[in-house]
Amino acid sequence: MQLMERVTASTDTEALVVAEGLTKVIGSNGTSTTILDGVSFSIPAQSLFAINGPSGSGKSTLLNILTGIDRPTAGRVVFGGQEIRAMSENQLARWRGHNVGIVFQFFQLLPTLTALENVSLALELGAAIPKRERGRRAHACLERVGMANYANRMPSQLSGGQQQRVAIARALANDPPVLVADEPTGNLDSRTAHQIFDLMHELTEQGKSVLYVTHDRELAARATNRVNLRDGKVVRQ
């Protein structure tokens, strides 16, 4: 597999991601803290996969390692058949741009840009879609998440749920096969949270793989697959 290829798996049940013995230790001045301790599991392709656990269990650190944003102290991640630890930082950045769309808990929309412009900016930065098609693509992404009628609204004119939908549209802009979300419903009311979850589930039915972190046991239980963390260790998969 070349570095710029998109990750693929031949069947719904084939592992998209394999994590083996992931350990993360941080520290200085002679002291150290173990964030992850020998974490191993696999993620099937085209699944809605939850990383669940209480605050401080290592969820976000694990998500960052799985996507190459952070590197483990020990262990490895095989993502789409490729061991990502072997890549340089520049290679990882290009690989993420082609394969992973990221959704943040606090939306991270640029406040001076409209919803459409926020999505369009992702297309310009990613450069995966030809320039002549980017306007149509941005509109299509907003329509996909039910936000086409709000294309010219500023983030301040949108509710939390609407902003998160725009954030998902932005993550989908360059058509990555994998969507990752760190507490995507953490700042939403329960009704809106379930609507966002339903949207993520629909994306898996359309062929995407969705990996999300949540401390909410109810939302984690709705995943097709999940791993539960406590104190940096897997307690259940």
C-alpha positions in Angstrom: 0.0 0.0 0.0 1.3 3.5 -0.9 1.2 6.2 1.7 -1.3 8.3 -0.2 -3.8 5.5 -0.8 -7.0 5.4 1.2 -7.4 2.7 3.7 -9.7 -0.2 2.7 -10.9 -3.5 3.9 -12.6 -6.1 1.8 -15.4 -7.1 4.1 -17.5 -5.5 6.9 -16.0 -7.9 9.4 -12.3 -7.5 8.4 -10.3 -5.5 10.9 -9.7 -1.9 9.8 -7.5 -1.1 12.8 -5.5 -3.4 15.0 -4.0 -2.0 18.2 -1.3 -4.2 19.8 0.1 -3.6 23.3 -0.3 0.2 23.2 1.4 1.9 26.1 1.9 5.6 26.8 4.1 6.9 29.6 4.7 10.5 30.2 6.9 12.2 32.8 9.8 14.3 33.7 12.2 15.0 36.6 12.3 11.3 37.5 8.6 10.8 37.8 6.3 9.1 35.3 2.6 8.5 34.7 1.2 5.6 32.7 -1.7 6.8 30.5 -2.2 3.6 28.6 -1.0 0.2 29.8 -0.8 -2.6 27.1 -4.0 -1.8 25.3 -4.9 -4.3 22.5 -8.1 -4.6 20.4 -9.3 -4.5 16.8 -11.9 -2.4 15.0 -13.9 -3.9 12.2 -14.3 -2.0 8.9 -17.6 0.0 8.4 -18.4 -0.2 12.1 -19.6 2.3 14.6 -16.9 1.8 17.2 -16.9 3.4 20.7 -14.1 4.0 23.0 -15.8 4.3 26.4 -14.6 5.1 29.9 -14.6 7.6 32.7 -12.6 10.8 32.7 -8.9 10.1 32.9 -9.1 6.6 31.6 -6.9 7.4 28.5 -9.7 7.6 25.9 -8.5 10.8 24.1 -4.8 9.7 24.2 -5.8 6.4 22.7 -7.7 8.1 19.9 -4.8 10.4 19.2 -2.4 7.4 18.9 -4.8 5.5 16.6 -4.8 8.4 14.2 -1.1 9.2 14.4 -1.5 12.5 16.2 0.4 11.1 19.1 2.9 8.2 19.3 2.9 5.4 21.8 5.8 4.6 24.1 5.4 1.0 23.1 3.1 -1.1 20.9 1.9 -0.5 17.4 -1.2 0.4 15.3 -1.9 -1.2 12.0 -4.5 1.0 10.2 -5.8 -0.3 6.9 -3.0 -2.8 6.7 -0.3 -0.2 7.3 1.7 0.3 10.4 1.5 4.0 11.0 4.3 4.2 13.5 6.7 3.7 10.7 5.7 6.9 9.0 7.4 10.2 9.4 5.5 13.3 10.7 5.1 14.6 7.1 3.9 11.2 5.8 1.4 10.9 8.7 0.0 14.4 8.0 -0.6 13.4 4.3 -2.0 10.0 5.3 -4.5 11.6 7.7 -5.5 14.1 5.1 -6.5 11.3 2.8 -8.0 8.9 5.3 -9.3 10.5 8.4 -11.9 13.2 9.1 -11.8 14.6 12.6 -14.8 15.9 14.6 -14.0 17.9 17.8 -16.1 18.2 21.0 -16.1 22.0 20.7 -16.9 22.1 17.0 -13.8 24.2 16.1 -15.6 26.1 13.4 -13.9 29.4 12.4 -16.3 32.1 13.7 -15.6 34.6 10.9 -16.6 32.1 8.1 -20.1 30.8 7.1 -21.0 27.2 7.4 -20.3 26.8 3.7 -17.0 28.6 3.9 -15.9 26.4 6.8 -16.5 23.3 4.7 -14.9 24.9 1.7 -11.8 25.7 3.6 -11.3 22.0 4.4 -11.5 21.3 0.7 -8.9 23.9 -0.1 -6.5 22.6 2.6 -7.0 18.9 1.7 -6.7 19.4 -2.0 -8.2 16.0 -2.6 -11.1 17.3 -4.7 -10.4 19.2 -7.9 -10.8 22.9 -7.5 -13.7 23.2 -10.0 -15.7 20.7 -8.0 -15.2 22.1 -4.5 -18.2 24.5 -4.4 -20.6 21.7 -5.4 -18.9 19.3 -3.0 -19.2 21.7 0.0 -22.9 22.1 -0.7 -23.3 18.4 -1.0 -21.6 17.8 2.4 -23.9 20.3 4.1 -26.9 18.7 2.4 -25.7 15.3 3.6 -26.0 16.4 7.2 -29.2 18.3 6.8 -27.6 21.8 6.9 -27.9 22.9 3.2 -30.5 25.6 4.2 -28.0 27.1 6.7 -25.0 27.3 4.3 -24.7 31.1 4.7 -25.2 31.3 8.5 -22.3 32.2 10.7 -21.5 29.7 13.6 -22.9 32.2 16.1 -26.2 31.9 14.3 -26.4 28.2 14.7 -27.3 26.0 17.7 -24.8 23.5 19.2 -26.3 20.6 17.3 -26.3 22.6 14.0 -22.6 23.5 14.6 -21.7 19.9 15.2 -23.5 18.9 11.9 -21.4 21.5 10.1 -18.3 20.1 11.8 -19.2 16.6 10.5 -19.8 18.0 7.0 -16.3 19.6 7.2 -14.8 16.3 8.3 -16.5 14.5 5.4 -15.4 17.2 2.8 -12.4 15.3 1.4 -14.4 12.0 1.5 -12.2 10.1 4.0 -13.1 6.5 4.6 -12.8 7.0 8.4 -14.4 9.5 10.7 -13.1 10.0 14.2 -14.9 12.0 16.9 -13.7 13.0 20.4 -16.8 13.4 22.6 -18.9 14.6 19.7 -22.0 14.9 21.9 -20.4 16.1 25.0 -21.7 19.7 24.8 -25.2 18.8 23.5 -28.5 18.1 25.2 -29.6 14.5 25.2 -32.1 14.9 22.3 -29.5 16.6 20.0 -26.9 14.1 21.1 -29.0 11.2 19.9 -29.6 13.0 16.6 -25.9 13.4 16.0 -25.4 9.7 17.0 -28.1 8.7 14.4 -26.2 10.7 11.8 -23.0 8.9 12.6 -24.8 5.6 12.4 -26.2 6.5 8.9 -22.6 7.2 7.8 -21.6 3.6 8.6 -24.5 2.4 6.6 -23.2 4.4 3.7 -19.8 2.7 3.9 -17.9 4.9 6.3 -16.1 3.7 9.5 -16.8 5.9 12.5 -14.7 5.8 15.6 -15.8 7.9 18.6 -14.8 8.6 22.2 -17.6 9.0 24.8 -18.0 8.8 28.6 -21.7 8.3 28.1 -22.5 4.6 28.7 -25.9 4.8 26.9 -24.3 6.2 23.7 -21.4 3.7 23.9 -23.9 0.8 24.2 -25.5 1.8 20.9 -22.2 1.2 19.0 -21.8 -1.9 16.9 -18.5 -2.5 18.6 -16.7 -0.9 21.5 -13.8 -1.1 23.9 -14.1 0.0 27.6 -11.1 1.6 29.3 -10.4 2.1 33.0 -7.1 3.5 34.3 -5.5 3.0 30.9 -6.4 -0.6 30.5 -9.0 -2.5 28.5 -11.7 -3.8 30.9 -14.1 -5.1 28.2 -14.3 -5.3 24.4 
